[in-house]
Amino acid sequence: MNAVLDFFHTKFGLAVSLLLAALGGYLLWTHTGHTLAALPYLLLLACPLMHFVHHGHKHHGEADQRNSGS
């Protein structure tokens, strides 16, 4: 995850971020109807993508409960 954050602190990462923000603004401004119609599908697509982003979390609480006998 640190490599991703390091990427956005470079000049190229900043340029990519600004380009994506400009393209997103253009889509919202000129194609509002199409963008809003795609919103439910984008939310459904976000669910599996979040599993890739949060793959490093460990559930220590589950192991602690099994060891304590409760």
SENUFI-306253 format. One record per atom (N, C-alpha, C): residue in three letters; x, y, z. Coordinates in steps of 0.05 Angstrom, whole numbers, plus 5000, padded with zeros to 4 digits. Example, Ala and Ser with C-alpha at 12.3 -4.5 7.8 and 13.67 -1.06 7.14 Angstrom:
! residues 2
ALA526448865156ALA524649105156ALA526449345156SER525749555142SER527349795143SER525850015157
END
This chain:
! residues 70
MET501749765000MET500050005000MET501750255000ASN504150235012ASN505950465013ASN506850544985ALA507150344967ALA508050404940ALA505950574925VAL503450514930VAL501250674918VAL501350964928LEU501650994953LEU501751274964LEU504251414954ASP506451274952ASP508951394942ASP508551484913PHE507051334897PHE506551404869PHE505151674867PHE503151724885PHE501651974883PHE503152214894HIS505452164906HIS507152394915HIS509252464894THR509152344871THR511052414850THR509652604831LYS511152734814LYS509952924794LYS508252774775PHE509052534766PHE507452384747PHE504852294761GLY504952214786GLY502552134801GLY500552364804LEU501652604809LEU499952844811LEU498652904784ALA500152874762ALA499052924735ALA496852724729VAL497252474736VAL495252264731VAL492752324747SER493052404772SER490752474789SER489252704778LEU490552914770LEU489253144758LEU487853074732LEU489052904716LEU487852824691LEU485252664696LEU485352484715LEU482952324722LEU480752504734ALA481552694750ALA479552884761ALA478253044739ALA479853134720ALA478853294698ALA476953124680LEU477752884675LEU475952704659LEU473352644674GLY473552604700GLY471152554715GLY469352804715GLY470453034718GLY468853284716GLY467553324689TYR469053254668TYR468053274641TYR465653084637LEU465952834647LEU463752644645LEU461252744660LEU461652844684LEU459352934699LEU458053184686TRP459653354675TRP458653604664TRP457153554638THR458253394620THR457053364594THR455253124591HIS455652914607HIS454152674605HIS452852594632THR451552784644THR450452744671THR448452504671GLY446752494652GLY444752284651GLY445952004648HIS447951984631HIS449351724628HIS450851654653THR452151844665THR453751794689THR451951704712LEU449751844716LEU447951764737LEU446651494732ALA446151424706ALA445051164700ALA447050944706ALA449550994704ALA451650794709ALA452350774738LEU451350954755LEU452150964783LEU451550704798PRO449250574795PRO448750324809PRO450750104802TYR451550094776TYR453549904767TYR456249964778LEU456950214780LEU459450294792LEU459650224821LEU457450254835LEU457350174864LEU457749874867LEU456449714849LEU456849424850LEU459649344843LEU460949494825LEU463649444817LEU465649514840ALA464849714856ALA466549794878ALA466849584900CYS464849414903CYS464949214924CYS467249014920PRO467548884897PRO469748704893PRO472448844893LEU472549094883LEU475049244883LEU475949304911MET474149344930MET474949394957MET476249154970HIS475648914961HIS476848674971HIS479848674964PHE480548774940PHE483348794932PHE484849004948VAL483449224954VAL484849434969VAL485249364998HIS483349225010HIS483549165039HIS484448875043HIS486248775027HIS487048495030HIS489048455053GLY490248665064GLY492248635084GLY491148625113HIS488648665117HIS487548675144HIS487448395155LYS488348355179LYS488148105193LYS486148125216HIS484647915220HIS482647915241HIS483747775266HIS485247935282HIS486547815306HIS484447755327GLY482247895327GLY480147855347GLY478947575346GLU478747455322GLU477547185320GLU479446985333ALA482047005328ALA483946815340ALA484046845370ASP483847095380ASP483847145409ASP481447015422GLN479147025410GLN476746915421GLN476946605423ARG478146485402ARG478446185402ARG480346105424ASN482446255429ASN484446185449ASN483446225477SER481646415481SER480646465508SER478446275517GLY477446115498GLY475345925505GLY472546035505SER472046275496SER469346385496SER468046345469
END
